């Protein structure tokens, strides 16, 4: 059983800030980093990206790498212009009110559980 972004958002109590029309994308792996160059070099298409960055360049990186979604942590607020840009690029941005450590831990447990049910 593969999970979708919609299921992940609902089950982990995240909030979708942009790309609600794209929530049927699969969620199968994640990459955590705040360095854009690191994400560009190591993240793979379809991954979730966990970051505390909130500027418009995250949209460009997520689009370039064809990431499934960006998960912004630490209750960071994102400017409406960035969210509008994300909508235009069909980039899903999800908010987690938790720190990166807790968010990635939850994601790891959730995705491992989904894999074990396959």
N, C-alpha and C positions, 0 to 999 in steps of 0.2 A: 504494500500500500504506500503510494507516494503521497506526500502532503502538499498542499498548496499554500500560497501566501495568505489566502483568506483564512484557512484553518489555523495557521500559525498565529496570525493576528488575534483571532478569537480565543484560542486556547491559552496563549501566553499573556493575554490582556495588554497587547500593544495597541497603538493608535495609528491608523493609516492617514498620512498627511497629504500624499499625492499618489496618483496612479491607481485610483480605486477601480478603474476599468480593467486593470491588469492583474488583479488579485488571483486569477486562476493559474498564474505561473507556478511551476513546481518549486519547492524549497527542499534542497537535499544536502547542502553543505554551506559553511560560512567561513569568512576570512575577517580577522579583526586587525585593524591598523589605522593609525591616524596619518601616516605618511602616504601621500598620493603616489609617489614614485614606487613605493613598496607594493601598493595595491595594483598599480599598472603592471608591475613586473611579476607578481606572484598569484594574484586572484585569477580564477578561471571563470569563464562564461557560466552563467546560471547560479553562481554563488550569491549568498547574502553577504553584505559588507557591513560590519559593525564599526562605527566610528563616532567620535565626538565633534568632528568637523561639520560646519553648517554653511559654508560659503558655496557660491555657485559652481566652483570647480569640481565639487563632488558629483554633480549631475553629469558633467562632461566625462569624468572617469567612469562612472557607472554605465553611461551610454556606450562609451568606447569599448569597455570590457564586456558588454552585454550581461551585466550582473542582474540577478533576479530582483534585488531590492537593496536599498540602503537602510540600515537600522541605526538611528541616531540615539545616543545614550546620554545619561546625566541630565535629563530634563532640559536639554539645550533647545532654545527657540530658534526657529528658522524663519528668515525674512519672507514675506509674501512673494517677493520677486523671485526668490530661489524656488519656491514651491510652484510658481507659475511656469518657470523655466523647466522644472521637472515634469510638469504635466505635458508641456509641449514636446518633450523628448521621450515621453512614456516611461519615465523613471519612477519607480515606486519608492517613496520615502515613508518609513515607519518610525514611530517614536517609541522609545522605551524610557520610562521614568527612572530606570535603575542605572547604576554604574556599569561600565563596560565589563568588569569581572563577573558580576552577577548575571548580566544579560547573556554573555557568551556561555556561561555555565548552564543557564536555562536552555539556550539553543542547543548546546551539545547534548544534554540529556534528552530533550524533545526529539531531535533528529536521530539520535541513536535508538530511541524507543521505536520510532517509525521504521527505521531500517530493520530492526529485529522482528517486526510484524510482517515484513514482506515475505 
